[in-house]
Structures are given as C-alpha cells and as structure tokens.
Amino acid sequence: MAIGALSLLGFQLVDSAFIARLGTAPLAAQSFTFPLSFLIIGVQVGIGIAIAALISRALGAGERERARRLSTLVLMAGSAIIGVLAVALWLGQRPVFIALGADDTALAYIARYWPVQLLAGWFGALAYFAYSVFRAHGNTRLPGNMMVLTSLVNLALDPLLIFGAGPWSGLGLPGAALASVIAFAVGVFITARRLFRQRWLTRLGLGGETRRSLRPFVGIAGPAMVSQLMPPLSAMLAVAVVATLGDTFVAAWGLASRLETLSLMAILALTMSLPPWLGRCYGAGDWGQIQRLMRLALKVAVAWQLALGLGMALAAHWVALALAGQPDVQRELALLIRFLLPSYAALGVCMLVVSAGNALGFPLWSMLMSGVRLFVCYLPCLWLGMQLGGWIGLALGAALGNVLAGLAAWQLLRRMLRA
C-alpha cells in the first residue's frame, strides 16, 4: 500500500509540476480547485472507511455471505453519492471559487479545467471503493499494483495531453485532468473484472441487508465523512487566507499541499491497510492484538516522518527548484518545506488515531479529534502566525498546529484503549 500510495500521490504532484511549466496563473487556478477536490476525496474516504470496517468485521465473525452483500451495496451507493456531489460542485462552481479569492483570469482557466477534473474525481472514487473491498478481504497487493498502473498511465499521458507532440498542440490545463480520467478509467475496468472473478459480489438478499446494515453504515460513514470533510473546509479557509498575499503564494501553497500528501504516503498506507486488520480483531474480540498493532504503527509513523521531514527540510531548495518553474514560487515553497515537513510526524500520529477510532467503534471520537486538529490547533495557529509574521509566521503557525494536534491525538488514543 505504501508503494501504491506513493505512485498515486506522486502522479498528482507530477500534474502540478507539469502545470507549473504553463505559468503561475494556470498553477494558481489549479490550486484554487484543491479544496473542492479534497471535498470529493473526503466523501469517498468516509464511505471507504465504512466499507472496510463493516466488511472486515463480518469476515472476522465468519459471515462471508454478508460480506458479499455489503460489498455490492456500498459500491452501488458510493458511485451514486459521488456522482450527485460532482454535479452539485459543477453547478455551483463560480460563486465558490469567487469566495475563495479567484480572479477573472483564474476563473477562465477553472471553467475549462473543472468539469473534466470532476469526471476524473468520479472515476477515482469508483476505483477507490473497489480497492476498499479488496483491502477489507486482506488483499492489499492488487490495490497497490493498480495505483502504480494508473500513475504510470497518467505520467505517460500528461505531457502529451498538456503540451502536445508534433502537430498536436495539446490541451493545456484541461489535459492534466483528461489524463487522470483515462488513468482512473483503466483502473476501474481492470479492478471490476477482478471483483467479479473473485465472486465477492452478489445480487441476492440486498434488500434485507440494506435494512440491517443501513444504521451501522451511517453510524460509521456519517462521522467519518464529517471527519473527512473537515480538511477540505479547512483547506478552503487556508487558501482564502493565503490568497490575501497574492497568486505567487497561492501557487506555492498549492505545491506544498501536493508535497504534503506525497510525504505522508507511509501514513496514508497505514490508514488504508491497518483498519481492516483492526476490524478483523474487533470482530474476533482480540484487543491485545489491537494494542500491539497500534503501538507498532505509531512507532513507524513517528520515526519515518521525522527522518523524511528533516531530510526534505535540508534539501528544500533543490526540491522547490524541481517542482516550481518560477523563481519567486520556488523561494516561497522552500520556506514552507523547511517548516512544515518535520511537523508531519505529529500529524501522522493524529491521522492514525482518527483512522483507528473509526475501525474500533469510536467514530464520534474520531470526528471530534479531526475537528480539534483543524479548527482548534491548525487554522488558528496558521492565521495568527500570518498576522504576526507574514509568510514566515504562517508557515511556523501551521507547523505548530500540527504538533499540538499530534499531542492531543496521543491523549485520545490512550483514552480509547482504556475504554
């Protein structure tokens, strides 16, 4: 899963690196869409958390027929929910982007890019739901392989569709979204065939299973979705704060956001692979194994993120040089890397605790922790830092918010394990 997450998040960073070669305005326009893209991802991850929790618990209790019914239901419901959300985001795009601070130039780029990106988001969600079913059954190899495959397809198509080749002039910014559409569609097609071959889906007993599982599904997916929707809302507010400084800072912030997800690939792999394992232990009542798993996961998270963060901070100048095409964007991005990357060790602790809480029957506690992280620790420190120290203060405040969130999550985990 770490390899798959690295490749998947890497191709998103590659998108931004290619778009940066188009100029600051297209890169800033793409950065304005990140919060709404994270909104779609937040809903899909919330549904995926419920998928992994319910199916893995059913398998842990030996209820394999129920696991088949649950797999079918969540795939059907998830595709419909993401489709409705994508249409709503397309219809209401202009007032939202204006509220985020996009000017007329950015809106012109967004109008061509956003519909294609929404289609890419829908295909990406379908692939994610199918991957969640495989993970719930203990198969992480196929999702990891498919993430690598889709990233390679995207990498091959990006330069062709963005810049063109020979007589083909390329599509510019929309070309990056179209490459993602094709890549995710390939992933959906291959994974769907494997799902049918594994016989993990069924058409029998869906009505009764819907009545039986609707309440526990909503009980897990509801708080999980709220938890996952908080980061996009926080990202919108953060972009609005950064936008007051100008397009250069928005572009640097957008690249830093992409780099954040890439640098957290080991944590994201743990949040995808650990909950099904915890769910099976939950179904079997093995709480001693749960405690051992959590201790190991937290040690790995802190050690890895500290080593990576300090290394990236030392190489910040060269990383920014590779990612950003404009010298002013490179300078501001390097500063963000130096302050933010080491703080992701604490952020990783928080992410693991939230993920574990959803898998272990504490979805409301996880939702509360997500809210505390973003709206009590991160955003107030970010805003206050900018007021006191400008761009440097903003970076330092965001890092301090991550550290405070990690400390709060550690206290919450101790309380959950005692309970």
Secondary structure by P-SEA (a helix, b strand, c coil): caaaaaaaaaaaaaaaaaaaaacaaaaaaaaaaaaaaaaaaaaaaaaaaaaaaaaaaaaaacaaaaaaaaaaaaaaaaaaaaaaaaaaaaaacaaaaaaacccaaaaaaaaaccaaaaaaaaaaaaaaaaaaaaaaaccaaaaaaaaaaaaaaaaaaccccccccccccccccaaaaaaaaaaaaaaaaaaaaaaaaaccccccaaaaaaaacaaaaaaaaaaaaaaaaaaaaaaaaaaaaaaaacaaaaaaaaaaaaaaaaaaaaaaaaaaccaaaaaaaaaaccaaaaaaaaaaaaaaaaaaaaaaaaaaaaaaaaaaaaccccaaaaaaaaaaaaccccaaaaaaaaaaaaaaaaacccaaaaaaaaaaacccccaaaaaaaaacccaaaaaaaaaaaaaaaaaaaaaaaaaaaac
